[in-house]
């Protein structure tokens, strides 16, 4: 019996470089988020961010393809905890509408807590490259899966009109984003934005 070749392990130097690269990316993301929260996206330069992170500005282009890519990385860094909270909301007892409202509340509370990131990100979605759009679709998929399950159960129980779930998720997300605008521009609370979103969604979903 032949012995399969042993898989080559990365050298200590390669491992060290990987750790250093990931540490640099983490520091850039943390520095960028802190500064954008303080001053807003437009008033923070890549030089400012790099200085706070303790690295040269060119690394923002190297690792994130510029400040816009760094903004998207900030949003991605919150995906895992927000997805866990979304799944928990979807699994709570109650009607399908109540569960959908809890999901919307999880999203609104998280997004409005990062309000100075939200506006620039939404603007960015209209001109980022196709590769980023494809990644964003993949990132949204597990969130939409939670909503689709609630929609299926709501339709089966007669709470919601039967509708194509993929399209309905896109519409729900659009209504949700539009309903956050009072929170960004008028100081509305997350609860008020959620109530607005649900009132609008009732027009769409109720039989």
Secondary structure, 3 states (H helix, E strand, C coil): CCCCCCCCCCCHHHHHHHHHHHHHHHHHHHHHHHHHHHHCCCCCCHHHHHHHHCCCCHHHHHHHCCHHHHHHHHHHHCHHHHHHHHHHHHCCCCCHHHHHHHHHHHHHHHHHHCHHHHHHHHHHCCCCCHHHHHHHHHHHHHHHHHHHHHHHHHHHCCCECCCCHHHHHHHHHHHHHHHCHHHHHCCCCHHHHHHHHHHHHHHHHEC
